[in-house]
Structures are given as C-alpha cells and as structure tokens.
Amino acid sequence: MKSEKFVRKLEEKGIMLNEAQQKAFDIYFKELIEWNEKINLTAITEEEEVYEKHFYDCITAAFYTDMTQELSICDIGAGAGFPSIPLKICFPHLKVTIIDSLKKRINFLNHLANKLELTNVAFYHDRAEIAGKNEAFREQYDLVTARAVARMSVLSELCLPFVKKGGYFIAMKGSQAEEELETGKAAIELLGGEVESIDTFTLPQDGGERSIIKVAKKRKTPKKYPRKAGLPNKEPIE
Ligand SMILES: C[S@@+](CC[C@H](N)C(=O)[O-])C[C@H]1O[C@@H](n2cnc3c(N)ncnc32)[C@H](O)[C@@H]1O
C-alpha cells in the first residue's frame, strides 16, 4: 500500500492525517529500516508492505474502539512499537505505555519517540509477568493492546492484569482467532474478562485475514495472576 493510499484508506474510516502526521509515518518507516539493519525489528522491510502490514494494520484497532477520547493504553510486547505507536501518531492525545522484554527494542522506541517528538509515552524493559504484579501498572489502563505476542490463553494472562475494571483488552489476531478464542475462554473468564466482540476483516491490498478480539474487564484479576515469568506459556490456563 503506497503512502497516498494509506492516507486515503484511513480517511474512508474517518481518520484524517495532517501533513505532520503523514511526515511522522515517513520518519517512522525510515528509522525502522535503518535500525533494522543493526537490530532485529521486523521481517517486513518493503515500504508498501510496511505501510499496510504494520501501519495500517495497527490502526485497524481504532476502527472498532473509539480512540478519540483521552485514554491510557498499555501495549504489551510492542516490539518496534506495534500497534501503539501508529495509533499514537493518529491520536496524539493517547497516553501510551509500552512494556517489552527486549532491551534493544526499547532503545529503538526511545530513539523513535525523540525523532517524532512524542509526548506522554513511556517505555519499559520488563516482562509482562513481572510488570503485571507491580501496583504502578496493575489495573491502571483503559486499554491494553497486543499484536503477535502469544496465543489467546497465554496472552490473556499477560495482558488482562493491566486493564482497569471497565476497560478493555484488545487482541489483534490473524486467521486463527476463532480457534484461539475457543482455547482462551477459560483464561479470559478466570482473569476477570468477558469477550465483547470479535471483528474479522481483510487488509485492503494484501487480502490477509485479521481479527480483533475485544475483551471487557468485568472483575479484578485474582492476585495469583500473572504467574511467574515463563509459566503462562509453559502451562497455559486452558
Ligand atoms: C513477534 S514480536 C511482535 C511485536 C509487535 N507487537 C508487532 O506486532 O510487530 C513479540 C514481542 O513481544 C515481546 N514479548 C514476548 N513475550 C513477552 C513478555 N512475556 N513480556 C514482555 N514482552 C514480551 C518480545 O520481546 C517481542 O518484542
């Protein structure tokens, strides 16, 4: 997807990017490619693919959740900033926190945030299992997002502890969403969530299937969760 088409496709969804925002995506692309030569950030490097499979794909989260409000977002395992940095560029009033267990990616994010002059962003090098026990993060966020981090049963344990009661966990998934949801239901329920919706669509050019699972946080997460680092993946709640 060329950058002009990216802008047009977002316009169709009511998301208008001004010149500064378009420039920000251009800088993001260039920095991503430059840093990707030194540290592993993404396998997708061709410009049109980055615009569609990273930037546009990330912003689809805003097609199903109103991001025009002043919301605090925690993005678990954001890697090179996906999905929260593209969302932040589109909706500058969002308060964004990223937690990722890879220090080099956090270094990239700090550099990028300086380049883009982003405000109200904070990046932490930590595992979600550890940060999720910390009162400074636990049940503090209106929205918690995750894309390509773990399957739903595991991901729920990594993400739901961060969501405040009344907030939402948004899981951005590929074509396996329904099956993942089936095995993830027990974890969602146990951790205080309730599936509110699942929206399935295809990317405009590439045609790849995507699903956005939206989980409402109805009850507090039991103190026991998240369990110690590595355990959610090793022994998923299923
Ligand atoms: C495949 S990448 C996906 C990155 C990004 N969300 C995206 O959509 O491109 C997964 C990221 O999750 C991070 N990660 C995996 N497990 C984690 C955990 N338990 N706590 C924090 N970060 C984690 C990894 O360091 C990595 O950057």
PDBQT file of the ligand as one rigid body, heavy atoms in Angstrom, charges set to zero:
ROOT
HETATM    1  C1  LIG A 301       6.684 -11.065  17.457  1.00  0.00    +0.000 C 
HETATM    2  S1  LIG A 301       7.046  -9.627  18.352  1.00  0.00    +0.000 S 
HETATM    3  C2  LIG A 301       5.656  -8.632  17.951  1.00  0.00    +0.000 C 
HETATM    4  C3  LIG A 301       5.941  -7.180  18.104  1.00  0.00    +0.000 C 
HETATM    5  C4  LIG A 301       4.767  -6.245  17.794  1.00  0.00    +0.000 C 
HETATM    6  N1  LIG A 301       3.699  -6.373  18.755  1.00  0.00    +0.000 N 
HETATM    7  C5  LIG A 301       4.261  -6.430  16.400  1.00  0.00    +0.000 C 
HETATM    8  O1  LIG A 301       3.052  -6.642  16.232  1.00  0.00    +0.000 OA
HETATM    9  O2  LIG A 301       5.044  -6.325  15.457  1.00  0.00    +0.000 OA
HETATM   10  C6  LIG A 301       6.750 -10.078  20.054  1.00  0.00    +0.000 C 
HETATM   11  C7  LIG A 301       7.302  -9.091  21.050  1.00  0.00    +0.000 C 
HETATM   12  O3  LIG A 301       6.801  -9.423  22.331  1.00  0.00    +0.000 OA
HETATM   13  C8  LIG A 301       7.834  -9.319  23.287  1.00  0.00    +0.000 C 
HETATM   14  N2  LIG A 301       7.488 -10.250  24.372  1.00  0.00    +0.000 N 
HETATM   15  C9  LIG A 301       7.300 -11.584  24.286  1.00  0.00    +0.000 A 
HETATM   16  N3  LIG A 301       6.946 -12.106  25.482  1.00  0.00    +0.000 NA
HETATM   17  C10 LIG A 301       6.929 -11.064  26.356  1.00  0.00    +0.000 A 
HETATM   18  C11 LIG A 301       6.643 -10.952  27.754  1.00  0.00    +0.000 A 
HETATM   19  N4  LIG A 301       6.341 -12.025  28.488  1.00  0.00    +0.000 N 
HETATM   20  N5  LIG A 301       6.704  -9.731  28.315  1.00  0.00    +0.000 NA
HETATM   21  C12 LIG A 301       7.023  -8.643  27.580  1.00  0.00    +0.000 A 
HETATM   22  N6  LIG A 301       7.306  -8.688  26.259  1.00  0.00    +0.000 NA
HETATM   23  C13 LIG A 301       7.255  -9.881  25.650  1.00  0.00    +0.000 A 
HETATM   24  C14 LIG A 301       9.115  -9.679  22.522  1.00  0.00    +0.000 C 
HETATM   25  O4  LIG A 301      10.264  -9.115  23.111  1.00  0.00    +0.000 OA
HETATM   26  C15 LIG A 301       8.804  -9.082  21.137  1.00  0.00    +0.000 C 
HETATM   27  O5  LIG A 301       9.306  -7.768  21.006  1.00  0.00    +0.000 OA
ENDROOT
TORSDOF 0
